[in-house]
Amino acid sequence: MATGTVSSVTRRRSIAARTRLDFWFDAVLLLGYTLAYSYGFTGIGIHEWLGLGLGLALLFHLTLHWDWVIRTTRKLASPRGHDRVIWVVNLALLGGMTWCVLSGILISRVALPYLGINLTRIGPFWSTMHDTTAEITLGLVPVHVALRWRWIVRIGRRLLARRPR
């Protein structure tokens, strides 16, 4: 190997552990969201348990990226438009997913009763809220991914690069 060149193994290892965690956790989050949204495939029970798990995972995701939230929020006054767009989309996604999870908890027919919690007086408003925020989230997730696509491809290539034998 010539001096000054870096093998794919070295580049793969040089990815910070935090970046690896971000990449794989985000991939699992996207897979979990896709499965939870596939209500006809998973059924009510798995849908609800996945929804609860996603709610916890989203809290973890937010804490992982809290430093980005603070930095980007402080820079909102700067003229860089890309950060503003990402911030607005992320805020809308956070709101949509939060309301989707909360309304899903309120209309739960399997997970909460299993835990001994029965919310029998919940009206149709919360079902409508759940359906609406799920649809909003469904529209925002691909936008969120598209806005971060260059990072996803760059890190994905480095993480998934074949190692020489």
TORBA-137041 format. One line per field, with one value per residue (C-alpha): y, x, z. Coordinates in steps of 0.05 Angstrom, whole numbers, plus 5000, padded with zeros to 4 digits. Last residue first. Layout:
! TORBA-137041
c2 <- c(Y/...)
c1 <- c(X/...)
c3 <- c(Z/...)
END
This chain:
! TORBA-137041
c2 <- c(4786/4858/4885/4902/4971/4970/5021/5068/5064/5074/5134/5170/5146/5166/5233/5250/5228/5272/5316/5255/5216/5272/5281/5206/5209/5271/5240/5179/5225/5265/5201/5174/5243/5238/5165/5178/5243/5208/5153/5205/5244/5179/5181/5154/5133/5061/5075/5008/5001/4932/4925/4878/4929/4980/4936/4907/4958/5021/5085/5130/5099/5110/5182/5191/5155/5193/5259/5249/5225/5286/5335/5305/5301/5375/5394/5351/5383/5452/5437/5405/5466/5514/5476/5479/5554/5580/5654/5652/5666/5592/5580/5573/5522/5484/5479/5460/5408/5380/5372/5337/5285/5224/5251/5256/5186/5160/5194/5167/5097/5102/5122/5069/5016/5038/5037/4969/4943/4973/4947/4879/4873/4903/4861/4861/4858/4899/4950/4962/5028/4991/4952/5015/5051/4993/4991/5066/5061/5003/5045/5105/5062/5034/5103/5139/5082/5081/5157/5150/5096/5144/5121/5108/5033/5035/5081/5033/4973/5011/5023/5093/5121/5169/5119/5068/5000)
c1 <- c(4821/4803/4744/4682/4655/4590/4610/4644/4590/4536/4572/4575/4506/4471/4508/4488/4416/4404/4352/4324/4316/4277/4234/4221/4199/4155/4100/4090/4093/4035/3997/4011/3991/3924/3910/3927/3888/3828/3833/3841/3779/3738/3728/3770/3724/3750/3822/3842/3910/3928/3993/3959/3903/3957/3987/3924/3868/3909/3870/3906/3974/3965/3945/4011/4052/4021/4024/4098/4110/4077/4111/4180/4169/4148/4210/4254/4225/4235/4307/4324/4297/4334/4399/4392/4378/4445/4432/4446/4388/4374/4445/4426/4372/4424/4473/4420/4387/4455/4475/4408/4423/4432/4379/4329/4345/4335/4267/4251/4270/4221/4164/4187/4181/4110/4093/4125/4082/4020/4033/4053/3986/3943/3967/4037/4022/3958/3989/4049/4062/4094/4138/4161/4173/4215/4256/4268/4287/4334/4368/4372/4404/4453/4475/4476/4514/4565/4573/4583/4635/4674/4688/4763/4752/4718/4772/4826/4790/4778/4853/4881/4929/4984/5039/5027/5000)
c3 <- c(5056/5037/5077/5038/5052/5092/5144/5095/5044/5097/5126/5059/5036/5101/5105/5033/5046/5108/5074/5037/5102/5135/5073/5072/5146/5136/5093/5137/5198/5171/5157/5228/5256/5221/5241/5314/5317/5286/5337/5392/5371/5369/5444/5502/5558/5564/5582/5612/5644/5671/5632/5583/5578/5557/5503/5471/5457/5459/5441/5491/5477/5403/5416/5453/5400/5342/5380/5393/5322/5291/5338/5328/5253/5251/5292/5247/5184/5213/5235/5168/5131/5176/5169/5093/5094/5120/5132/5207/5255/5261/5286/5360/5342/5301/5358/5410/5366/5345/5418/5431/5378/5422/5470/5412/5389/5460/5464/5395/5418/5476/5430/5380/5433/5449/5376/5367/5424/5392/5322/5349/5384/5329/5271/5240/5166/5164/5211/5166/5201/5259/5210/5174/5240/5266/5202/5205/5279/5263/5209/5256/5310/5259/5234/5301/5335/5279/5285/5360/5351/5307/5237/5234/5235/5167/5140/5164/5134/5069/5063/5070/5020/5041/5034/4981/5000)
END
